[in-house]
Amino acid sequence: MKVRTPSLPALTALLLLSLLAFSPMLMGQEAVAQEAAGQAAAVKNPFVGTGWAILPPVIAIGLALITKEVYSSLFIGIFVGGLLGSNFNLVKTFDSVVNQGLLTAVSDGAGIFVFLVMLGVMAALINQTGAAAAFGKWAHKNVKSRTGACLTTFFLGVLIFIDDYFNCLTVGSVMRPITDANRVSRAKLAYLIDATAAPVCMIAPISSWAAAVASFTKGTGLNGQELFLRAIPYNFYSLLTFVFILGIILLKLDFGPMARHERNAREKGDLFTEGEEVDNDMKVPENAKGRIVDLVLPILVLIVASVLALLYVGGYWGEASFSDAFADTDATVGLPLGGLVAMLFSILYLLGRRVISAKEAMKCVPVGFNAMVPAILILVLATSLKNMTGALELKEFIAGLMEGNAAKLGNFLPAVIFLVACFLSFSTGTSWGTFGILIPIVVNIFAPGSTLMYIGMSACLAGAVCGDHCSPISDTTIMSSAGARCQHINHVSTQLPYSVSVAVVSFLGFLLAGLVQNWYVAFPVSVALLIAMLLGMKAFKKA
């Protein structure tokens, strides 16, 4: 599928229009601030606390749209922020980029980076045991229908929520023989893998994604873990994706290009329709000693250990109540603590079971680290960009800008944020890069602790996942194609109508949520709309 890239002149015009829109505020700032008691005038940096503060993320977004490459785009945004913050003093710019940006980002995110590495090591350990292959053998004996094969794929994807990369690798390798035997097309398998990778990580409090969100909110005065938890009920795209999957499986409904792929698989045994199987190195090792419990138990220990660690850091075993402990906890400390316990348990447990040797276990350490390097790099750069905009007082500027308009626009902002995040994530192919850029802006638009702020945050996260889910250049989309060993173009073309259908209902859900500000109303109505849409399609196909 060819993605249309916005032209450079169009983006340049968009950037100029954005700057012109801010020009009254930019030109209206005083360059000199008079000190009290008749002291000499002190020159103020004209770029701090003005509309110029939004320029670094705008440049990062624009370059990401043009180049489809997030690393260099984020770094250039960081550098521009350093230039503005130093008033174009080159020596101070480099000092600011290194010390205030990169080093501070690494220091602030050290706990999250450690947790990500531990997740990578655990994923490598579980993969090495052959436990996933054992699950596949069990499913092959017990799953005897197309519906059963699809439901098993869905539930396995939901179970492996700690990281989307691990999800794509394991679910694809395990379920491919089962879905092939039951004549489920590879395009459908790729969709099920993709739809239970990022979306499930985005609503799992104990995952690499939750850790990333908590990291991006550091320095905002908000508790990242509490913010993530409160945003879950409003994350309509992720939640509705699960409803959509169950709906099309149980109703035996397919539409768009997917219908042709499924019809060919069901009637002709043609699993590919177009193209052939794509071979790759994404294989689950065979290990006769591996058991299903070796897959489930480490994940359960990770969940329990992380929750207890978060409560411990929040002071639950001191004087704090359960709710207060979760509200006051620090995810950058609690998650690494829980991850360390789970990782050590997994190593000792697997060694005790003699599933793997000590040498094989230690080989998983660099493998797990390497798997998490891209995620860590995006975190460092996105957090550095946040630090640069913080030094430029973007928070204060946006707060002043929105003060007079929030009452009129606030209720519709979540839906707008959702669309912006969808477009940015689709164009760049990265969820983390998207909410790394948008989260610092979103948390400053709404009143701290307000329901609307949580809805806005959910819209940002949901939109990032949605765009990532649709994007042909997303790493998760690419890995889902590889996990199913199907042509990437087939996966993208068959998945897009499904993702867009859920996105439309999600947009309506955010419109309603912004008005009623109650997920007890907005979510059930969104579910009802989605089910009505599926039933309508089913009736239309029969007619």
N, C-alpha and C positions, 0 to 999 in steps of 0.2 A: 504494500500500500504506500503510495507516494504522499508524503506530508508536505503541504504547502508552507513554505517558510516565508514569514513576512519580509518584504523588501526593506533594504537599508534606508532608502528615502522615506518610506512610510513610517518606520520606527523613529527616524530622526525628527520627522514632522510631529509625531506623537509626543516625543520628548520635549520639543520646543513649545508645543501647546501646553504641556503640563507646567513648564517653567513660566510661561506667560500667565497662566492661571494664578500662579503664586506671586507674580511680579509686584502687585500692589503691596503685598506683605514683605517681599524681598527688599523693595526700594524704600519701604516705610520704616525700616529698622534704623534706630539711631546708631551711628558709628562711634559716638563718643558718649560715655556715661559720666556725669558730674558727680564727684565724691561729695559727701556731706561735709559741713563745717567749712566750706570754702576751699577745700584742698584742690590740688591740681587735677585736671581732667585725665581720666585713664582711658586709653584706647581699648575698645572692645572688639574682639574678633567678629567681623560682620557676617560670618557664616554660621555662627553658633546661635541656636535658638530661633533660627529663621527657616524659611522654606527650602534653603539650600541643604538642610539636614536630610531631606528626603532623596537628594540626588544620588548618594552611593547605592541604596537599594534599587532605585530606578535604573541606574546604569547596569547593575548586576543582573536585573531582570531582563533588560533589553538585550544585553550581550548573550544571555542564556537562550533567549528566543532566536537570536540570529545564528549563533554558533552551535546550538544544541549540546553545549559542553559546560557543565556547571562549575568545575574546579577553577578554571581560569577566570570565568565570569565573576565568581565570588571574590577571587583575589583582587581583580581590578577594582571591584566595588570597595573593597577594604582599602586599597591604595588611594582611591579618590577621597574616601573618608579621612585618611591621614593627611592628604594635601589640604583639604578644607579645614581640618582641625588645627593644623599648624600654620594656617594662612599662607600656604604655598612656600614654606621654608623646607627645602628638600631634606636637610639633615634631621630636622625635627619630625618630618614625615616618616622617614625610615625608622626613627626611634619609636614613634607612636605605633606604627604598623607592627613592629616586633614586640615591644614591651606592653603597650596598652591593648594591642590586638591579639597577636598569635600566642605569646607567652601567657597572657592572662586567660585566654580561652583554654589553653592546655591545662593551666593550673585549676581553673574553675571546673573543668570537665573531667578531671583526672579520675574521679570516682566512677563516672559513667563509662569512661574508656576501659577501666578495669572490668566493669560488669560486662561490657560488650565482648571483651576478650574471653572472659569466663564462659559466656554463652557460646562463643565460637568453639572453645575447647570441649564443652559438653556436647555440642552438636557433632563434633568430630568423633568423640568417644562413642556416642550412641550409634553413629554410622558404622564405626569400626567393629562393633559387636555383632553385627548381622541381625540385630533385633528387628529392624525394619523388614528384612527379608523373611524373618520368621512370621511376622504379621501377614506378609503377602501370601505365604504358604497356607496360613490359617484361612485367610479370606478366600483363597482359590478353592478350598474344600467346601466352604460354607455358603458362598455367594453364588447363586444359580440363575439370576435374572438381571436384565439391564437396569431395572429400578434399584435392585439391591447393590449392583456394582457402583452406580452413581451415588447412592446414599452412603455407602462405605467410604468412597473417595471423599465425600463431603465431611463425614464425621472424623476421618483421619486428619484431614486438613485443619479442622477446628481444634483437634487435640494437640497438634504440633504448632503452638502459637508463640513460642519463644522467639522465633526469628523467621522472616519470610524467605531468606535464602535456603535455610535448612528445610523449610516447609516444601519449597519447590523441588528440591533434590529428592527428599524422602518420599513424598506422596507420588511423584511421577514414577520413580523407579519401582515402588511397591505395587502400585495399582495398575500399571500398564498391562501386565499379563492378565489381570482379572477383567479389566474393561475390554481387552481384545477378545477374550474368550466369550464375552457376552455381547459382542458386536456393538460396542460403543465407539463412536468415531474418535480419532485422535484429537480432532478439533474440540470436541465436547470435553474430553479429558483435560486438555490444556486450559479450557475455560474454568473447569472445576478446580484445577490447581491454582490458577491465578486468582479466582474469586475467594479462595480460602487462604491466601497468603497474606498480602498486605491488609485486607479488611479485618481479619481476625486479630492480627498483631495490633491494629489501631484501637481495639477495644479491650485488649488484655492488659491489666494493670502491671503484670509481671512479664515484660517483654522488652526487647531492645528498643522498640518504638516508644514505649512509655518512658523509658530512660532518656531517650533523645528529647522528648517533649519537656520533661522535667529540666533537662540541661538548658534548653532554649529559654526557659522562663527564669533562670537564675539572674538576679540583679533587677528584677522587675518589682520586687517587694511581695510577690505572690508565691505560694507554696505549689511547686510544680506537680507533685503527686496528687494533692487535693484537687488542683485544677483539672488534671487529667481524669480523675475519678468522676468529678461532677459533670464533665463534658460527655461522658459515655452515653447517657440516655438520649442525648440530642445528636449523636453521631449517626444521622439517619442513613447515609449512604452505606456505611458498613453493616448496620443492623438490617436494613432493607435488602441488601445483597443476599443475606442468609435466607430471608423470607422468599426472595425471588428464586433462589436455587431450589429450595424445598418445593416451591410452587410448580416450577417447570418439570421437576422430577416426578412428583406425585400426579400431576395433571397430564404427564407425558406430552408436554407441549414444547415445540421448537418452532422458531420463526426466523425469517431472514436467511442469510447464507447457511446458518447452522442447520436448518431444516433439510437442505439438500445433502449435507454431509451425513446427517443422522439417517436419512432415508437410504442412502447408498450403503451405509454400514449395516443397517437392519435388513435390507432386502437382498443386497448383493454381496455382503461380506467385505465391501470395499471400505477400509478404515480411513483412507486418505482423500478420496475423491479427486484431488489435484496434487500432483507431486508424489514423492515416495517418502519412505521413512528416513528421517535425518539421524544418522548415527553420531554419537558424541561420547564423551568420557564420563557422563553423569551416571555412574553405576553404584549400586549398593553392594558392598563386599559380601561374599558368601562366607558364613561362619556357622558351622553345624552346632556350635554351643549356644548361639544366640536364642533368646526367648522373648516373647512379647513383653514380659515383665521388665526386661532390660530397657525397653523403650518407655514404658509407662512410669516405672518407679522413680527414675531420676527426675522426670518432669514434675511428678507429684512432690518430691522432696524439694525441688526448686521453688514451687509455689508456697509450700508450708514454711520453708526456711526464710523466704523473702518477706512473707507477711509478718512472721514473728520478728524478723530483724527490723522491719519498718516500725512495728509497735515498740520495740526496744529503744530504737533511736528517738522515737516520739515521747518516751518517758512513761510507757504504760505500766512498767514495773516500778514506777515511782509513785507519783500522785495523780497522774493524768488518767482520765477515763479512756475507754476504747476509742470513741469518736474524736476526742481531743488529741490522743496520741497519733491517730492517722492524719489529723489536720496539721499537727505541728512537726511531723516527721521530716526528715531530709532524705530524699530518694538517692542523692548522690553518695550517701553513706550507707543507708539501709540496704539498697539493692546489691552493692558489692559485697556487703557482709553476708547476706543471704546466698548470693551466688558462690562465694567462697565455700560456705558450708556444703552446698549442693554439689559443687565440683569435686571437693575432697571426698564426699560420700560416694559419688559416682565412681571415682577412681578406685577407692578401697573396696566398694561393693563388687565391681567388675573383676578386680584382681582376686578377691575372695572367691568369686564364682568360677575363676580361671577361664573367663570368657576371652580375655586378652592378656597379654604379658605386660610386664612393667615397661619394657622397651617400646611396645606398641602404644601404650598409654602415653608415654612421654613424647612420642612422635606426633600425637594429636595436639600438643601444645602449640608448636609453630603453625600447624595446619589451621587450627582455630584462630590464631592471631591473624594469619594472612587473609582468612575469609572476612575478617572484620575491618581490615585496613581501609577499604573505600568508605564504609560508614563512619569510621573515626575521622577520616580526612574531611568529609562533608561537615561533620559536627564542628571540627576546629575552625574551618573557614566561615561557616555560617555564624558561629558564636563570635568570631572576630569581627564580622560585619556588624553584628548587634552591638559589640563594644564600641565600634567607631561611631555608629549612629547615636549611641548613648552619650559619647563625649560631645557630639554636636547638639545635644539636648533635643533630639527628635521627639522624645516623650512630651516635653513641655510644649513644644511647638504644636503638636497634634492636639494636645489637651486644650490649648487655647483656641485652635482652629475649630474644634468640634463643640466648644462650649455653647455657642449660640445656635448650633444646628442639630445637636444631638436629639433634642426633643422632637424635632420634625422628621429626622431621617433615621433615628436609632432603631426603630422597630423593623425597618426594611434592610438594615445593614447586614444581618446574618445571611440573607439570601444573596445579596450582592457579593459578600465575602466568599461565599460558596462558589459563585461563578468565576470570580477572579482566581481563586485557588485552583479550580478545575482547569482553566485556560493555561495558567502558568505551569502547572504540573504536567499537563498534556504536552505542552510545547518543549519543556526541558527534560521530561522523562524521569523526574525525581520528586518523590514526596518529601524527603528530608530537606532537600534544598529549598523546596517551596515553603514549608512551614517554618524553616529556619529563617527565611526572609520575612514572612508575614506575621509570625507570632509576636515579635516585639512591637509591631505596628498595631495589631489587633488588640493587645492587652491595654494599649493606651487610648483606644477609642472609647471604651465603655468605662463606667464607674467601677472601681475595684470591688470585687465581691458581689456584683449585681448578677441577677439571673441572666440578663441580656449579655453580659460578658461571657458567661459559660456557653451560651448559645452561639455567640460569635466565634469563640474558640473552637467549638464543635464544627461549625461551618468551615472554618479554616482547615481543620484536620480532615474532615470528610471530603472537602473539595480536593485536597492534596492527594488523597487516596483514589478518588474518582479519576482525576486526570492521569495519575500514574497507571491506573487499571486500564485506561483506554489507549494510552500512548504506545505507539509502535517502537519507540526508542527507550522505553522504560526497561531497566535491568530486570525487574520482576517479570514483566511481560516476555522478555527474551528468555529468561530462565524457565518460565512456564512452558514455552514452546520446546525448549531443550528437554525439559523433564518428560514431556509427552512424546518427544521425538517426532514432532510434526513440523511441516513447513511453517515458518514464522508468519508469512503473509496469510495463510489459512487461519491461524489463531487470531490474528488482528482483525481480519474481516468478519469472522463469525462472532467474535466477542463484542465488537463495537455496538451493534444494535441492543444487546442485552445490557451493557453498561449504561448506554444513553437512556434506556427505558427507566432504569433505577434512578439515574441522575435527575430525570424530569420530576419524578415523584418526590425525590429528596428536596429539590428546589421548592416545590409546593409545601413540603413539610417545614422548611426553614421560614417560608413566608408566614405560615400559620404559627410557628413557634415564636417568631418575633412579635406577633400580635397578642397571643394568649400567654406567652412566657410560662408554659406549663407542659412538661413532657408527657404527663398523664393524659393530656388531651391531644397534643400534636402527634405523638408517636402512634397511638391506635388509629387515628384518622389516616395517617400516612400508610399504615399497614393495610387498612381497608381499601384505600385508593389503589394500592399496588395489586391486591388480590382481585379487585374489580377489573383492573386492566387485564390481568391474566385470564380471568374468566371470560371477558369480552373477546379476547383473542382466540380463546378456545372455541367459543360459540361461532365466531366469524369463520374459522377454519372448517368447521363442520357444515356451515351453510353452503 
